[in-house]
Amino acid sequence: MCTNGVNTTQFKATIEQIDEAVALTRRWTHRAYHTADGAQHKQTAAKLQEAQSLLDEVRALLSEAGDICEEEAAATSGVSVNLV
């Protein structure tokens, strides 16, 4: 559905693609964490673990953005759906 010049389906798909890229980065960071931890690089491992947490927060925000995108599109479409 296109509202206010934005195709909501495509826009939500874009948000999902960003999330997938962040998920891949998070996976690589997790592997790097295990490498650093196994090599007794404790400070590096701690920073990588912190980065993982921040990437998890980014993914949560992207999930919220996708949900809000749909809600806002429905609110601005001027269409109401009623249960029959």
Rosetta blueprint (number, residue, H / E / L):
1 M L
2 C E
3 T E
4 N L
5 G L
6 V E
7 N E
8 T H
9 T H
10 Q H
11 F H
12 K H
13 A H
14 T H
15 I H
16 E H
17 Q H
18 I H
19 D H
20 E H
21 A H
22 V H
23 A H
24 L H
25 T H
26 R H
27 R H
28 W H
29 T H
30 H H
31 R H
32 A H
33 Y H
34 H H
35 T H
36 A H
37 D H
38 G H
39 A L
40 Q L
41 H L
42 K H
43 Q H
44 T H
45 A H
46 A H
47 K H
48 L H
49 Q H
50 E H
51 A H
52 Q H
53 S H
54 L H
55 L H
56 D H
57 E H
58 V H
59 R H
60 A H
61 L H
62 L H
63 S H
64 E H
65 A H
66 G H
67 D H
68 I H
69 C H
70 E H
71 E H
72 E H
73 A H
74 A H
75 A H
76 T H
77 S L
78 G L
79 V L
80 S L
81 V L
82 N L
83 L L
84 V L
